[in-house]
Amino acid sequence: MLHLSINPGDGVPLYLQLVQQLKHLIATGRVRPDSELPPVRVLAQQLVINPNTVVRAYRELEVAGLVYKRRGAGTYVSAKGTPYTDEECRRILGQRIEALLVEGRHLGFDADKIVKLVMECDRDLRRETARENANEEGAQV
C-alpha cells in the first residue's frame, strides 16, 4: 500500500502533489518497476479527492514515461528509472545533506561522525535489501 497524503491548504494543486509524491516513490525505489498503482477510484477514496484528480496525475506520469497502462488491467510503474535529472537529484540530496549537517552539529556531531554514521546506515540497508531479495527469491521457487 502506498503512503500518500494530500494537503488541500498547501497551495500546490492536488494532482501535482500526487505526481510529486509518486515520482519520489519511484525515484527512491519504494515502488518498483511493473508494480501496479492503486486503481483510480480506490486512491481517490483513500485520499478523499475527486477521481479526476487521480486520473490527471496518472496521465502526467504516463506522459513523462514513468507509468504505463494495461488496457483493463490498471496502471503500472515503468522500468524507465528515476524521473529526476542528475541536476535535480543533486539538488534534492544537497538539501537533505545540508539539513543533516545542521542537525548533526546541533547534536554535537562533526562531519566525520556524520559520514561514519551514514556509512553504517548504508551497510545496514544493503544487508536488509540482500535479505529481502533472498526471501523473495525463496518465495518464488
C-alpha positions as CSV (number, residue, x, y, z in Angstrom):
1,M,0.0,0.0,0.0
2,L,1.3,3.4,-0.9
3,H,1.5,6.1,1.8
4,L,0.4,9.3,0.1
5,S,-1.1,12.4,1.6
6,I,-2.7,15.4,0.1
7,N,-2.9,18.8,1.7
8,P,-5.6,21.0,0.2
9,G,-4.3,24.1,2.0
10,D,-0.8,23.6,0.6
11,G,-1.3,26.0,-2.4
12,V,0.0,23.3,-4.8
13,P,-2.7,21.7,-7.0
14,L,-3.7,18.3,-5.6
15,Y,-2.8,16.4,-8.8
16,L,0.7,17.9,-8.7
17,Q,1.1,16.9,-5.0
18,L,0.2,13.4,-6.1
19,V,2.6,13.5,-9.1
20,Q,5.4,14.7,-6.9
21,Q,4.9,12.0,-4.3
22,L,4.6,9.2,-6.8
23,K,7.8,10.5,-8.6
24,H,9.6,10.4,-5.3
25,L,8.4,6.9,-4.5
26,I,9.5,5.7,-8.0
27,A,12.9,7.5,-7.7
28,T,13.6,6.0,-4.3
29,G,12.7,2.5,-5.4
30,R,9.8,2.3,-2.9
31,V,7.6,1.5,-5.9
32,R,9.3,-1.0,-8.2
33,P,9.1,-1.3,-12.0
34,D,6.0,-3.2,-13.1
35,S,4.3,-2.6,-9.7
36,E,0.6,-1.8,-10.1
37,L,-0.5,1.6,-8.8
38,P,-3.8,1.7,-6.9
39,P,-6.9,1.9,-9.1
40,V,-8.1,5.5,-9.7
41,R,-11.3,5.1,-7.6
42,V,-9.5,3.3,-4.7
43,L,-6.8,6.0,-4.5
44,A,-9.4,8.8,-4.8
45,Q,-11.4,7.3,-1.9
46,Q,-8.3,6.9,0.3
47,L,-7.2,10.5,-0.3
48,V,-10.8,11.8,-0.3
49,I,-10.3,13.6,-3.6
50,N,-12.1,13.6,-6.9
51,P,-11.2,10.6,-9.1
52,N,-10.5,13.1,-12.0
53,T,-7.6,14.4,-9.9
54,V,-6.0,10.9,-9.8
55,V,-6.7,10.4,-13.5
56,R,-4.8,13.7,-14.2
57,A,-1.9,12.7,-12.0
58,Y,-1.6,9.3,-13.6
59,R,-1.8,10.9,-17.1
60,E,1.0,13.3,-16.2
61,L,3.1,10.3,-15.1
62,E,2.3,8.5,-18.2
63,V,3.3,11.4,-20.4
64,A,6.6,11.5,-18.5
65,G,7.1,7.8,-19.3
66,L,7.0,6.8,-15.6
67,V,3.9,4.7,-15.8
68,Y,2.1,2.7,-18.4
69,K,-1.5,1.4,-18.7
70,R,-2.6,-2.1,-19.5
71,R,-6.0,-1.9,-21.0
72,G,-8.5,-3.1,-18.5
73,A,-5.7,-4.2,-16.1
74,G,-4.6,-0.9,-14.4
75,T,-1.6,1.4,-14.3
76,Y,1.9,0.2,-13.7
77,V,5.3,1.7,-13.0
78,S,7.6,1.6,-16.0
79,A,11.2,0.5,-15.9
80,K,12.4,3.9,-17.1
81,G,14.2,4.7,-13.9
82,T,14.4,7.9,-11.9
83,P,12.1,10.7,-13.0
84,Y,14.7,13.2,-12.0
85,T,17.7,14.6,-13.9
86,D,21.1,14.3,-12.4
87,E,21.0,18.0,-11.5
88,E,17.6,17.6,-9.8
89,C,18.9,14.6,-7.8
90,R,21.9,16.6,-6.7
91,R,19.7,19.5,-5.6
92,I,17.4,17.2,-3.6
93,L,20.3,15.4,-1.9
94,G,22.1,18.6,-1.3
95,Q,19.2,20.0,0.6
96,R,18.9,16.9,2.7
97,I,22.6,16.7,3.3
98,E,22.7,20.3,4.4
99,A,19.8,19.7,6.8
100,L,21.6,16.6,8.2
101,L,24.8,18.5,8.8
102,V,23.0,21.3,10.6
103,E,21.0,18.9,12.8
104,G,24.2,16.8,13.4
105,R,26.1,19.9,14.5
106,H,23.3,20.8,16.9
107,L,23.6,17.3,18.3
108,G,27.4,17.6,18.7
109,F,28.3,15.5,15.7
110,D,31.0,16.8,13.3
111,A,31.1,15.9,9.6
112,D,33.4,12.9,10.1
113,K,31.0,11.3,12.7
114,I,28.0,12.0,10.4
115,V,29.8,10.4,7.4
116,K,30.7,7.4,9.6
117,L,27.0,7.1,10.7
118,V,25.9,7.4,7.0
119,M,28.3,4.5,6.1
120,E,26.9,2.4,8.9
121,C,23.3,3.0,7.8
122,D,24.3,2.2,4.2
123,R,25.8,-1.1,5.3
124,D,22.7,-1.9,7.2
125,L,20.4,-1.1,4.3
126,R,22.5,-3.2,1.9
127,R,22.2,-6.1,4.3
128,E,18.4,-5.6,4.7
129,T,18.0,-5.4,0.9
130,A,20.0,-8.5,0.3
131,R,18.0,-10.3,3.0
132,E,14.7,-9.2,1.4
133,N,15.9,-10.2,-2.1
134,A,16.9,-13.6,-0.8
135,N,13.4,-14.0,0.8
136,E,11.7,-13.0,-2.4
137,E,13.8,-15.5,-4.4
138,G,13.0,-18.2,-1.9
139,A,9.3,-17.5,-2.1
140,Q,9.3,-17.6,-5.9
141,V,10.9,-21.0,-6.1
